[in-house]
């Protein structure tokens, strides 16, 4: 299971991604995909910058826009990028 405070986004096929989050001591770059049809979790490629409390939105074509958030080094991340799940 992913860390807390990750960003959750539902994809058009019904899968759910949880992006980033934090443990007790650090932000995470971890991405997990939950497939409700098979009731399974699958690890995805990490995001480029560890973050928690980011905004995530599903885009056409199965991609995800990830913006903002924070991590231990930056109290307010001001970047955005398009993430492509596995």
Wavefront OBJ file of the C-alpha trace (Angstrom):
o trace
v 0.000 0.000 0.000
v 1.185 3.542 -0.727
v 2.147 6.126 1.887
v -0.451 8.585 3.257
v -1.299 11.948 1.645
v -0.811 10.623 -1.867
v -2.797 12.012 -4.784
v -5.612 9.792 -5.975
v -6.906 9.790 -9.555
v -9.447 7.496 -11.230
v -8.559 6.530 -14.785
v -11.097 6.123 -17.609
v -10.789 2.308 -17.412
v -11.717 2.344 -13.698
v -8.185 1.784 -12.355
v -7.093 4.090 -9.535
v -3.606 5.597 -9.206
v -2.131 6.834 -5.956
v 0.790 9.141 -6.673
v 3.405 10.089 -4.099
v 2.568 10.594 -0.453
v 4.685 10.585 2.661
v 5.957 8.261 5.332
v 6.624 9.462 8.869
v 9.922 11.029 7.797
v 9.981 11.643 4.046
v 7.946 12.359 0.900
v 7.547 9.563 -1.618
v 7.938 9.214 -5.394
v 6.033 5.925 -5.272
v 3.072 5.283 -7.584
v 0.633 2.397 -7.095
v -2.224 1.295 -9.328
v -5.318 -0.425 -7.961
v -7.407 -2.450 -10.407
v -10.871 -2.992 -8.902
v -11.813 -5.681 -11.445
v -9.049 -7.998 -10.205
v -8.759 -6.454 -6.713
v -4.982 -6.076 -7.181
v -2.309 -3.438 -6.492
v 0.592 -2.994 -8.903
v 3.653 -0.793 -8.469
v 4.230 1.732 -11.259
v 7.262 3.757 -12.312
v 7.995 6.465 -9.700
v 7.317 10.146 -10.305
v 10.441 12.257 -10.984
v 10.191 14.324 -7.786
v 8.979 12.934 -4.430
v 5.850 14.787 -3.306
v 2.752 14.665 -1.200
v -0.487 16.696 -1.301
v -0.193 17.238 -5.082
v -3.097 17.674 -7.515
v -3.627 14.885 -10.058
v -6.047 14.792 -13.001
v -6.661 12.078 -15.590
v -5.961 13.169 -19.173
v -7.071 11.621 -22.473
v -4.937 8.702 -23.598
v -4.342 7.294 -20.114
v -1.910 9.964 -18.906
v -2.103 11.980 -15.682
v -1.343 15.643 -14.998
v 0.469 16.020 -11.652
v 0.948 19.511 -10.239
v 2.229 21.149 -7.078
v 2.369 19.527 -3.687
v 5.264 19.628 -1.267
v 8.194 17.594 0.002
v 10.861 17.851 2.701
v 13.063 20.157 0.601
v 10.272 22.390 -0.744
v 7.206 23.507 1.238
v 5.481 24.452 -2.050
v 6.412 22.707 -5.304
v 5.578 24.889 -8.307
v 6.020 22.381 -11.106
v 3.659 20.285 -13.200
v 4.261 17.339 -15.507
v 2.450 14.613 -17.402
v 2.879 11.129 -15.911
v 2.386 7.997 -18.020
v 1.439 4.893 -15.968
v 2.821 1.464 -16.945
l 1 2 3 4 5 6 7 8 9 10 11 12 13 14 15 16 17 18 19 20 21 22 23 24 25 26 27 28 29 30 31 32 33 34 35 36 37 38 39 40 41 42 43 44 45 46 47 48 49 50 51 52 53 54 55 56 57 58 59 60 61 62 63 64 65 66 67 68 69 70 71 72 73 74 75 76 77 78 79 80 81 82 83 84 85 86
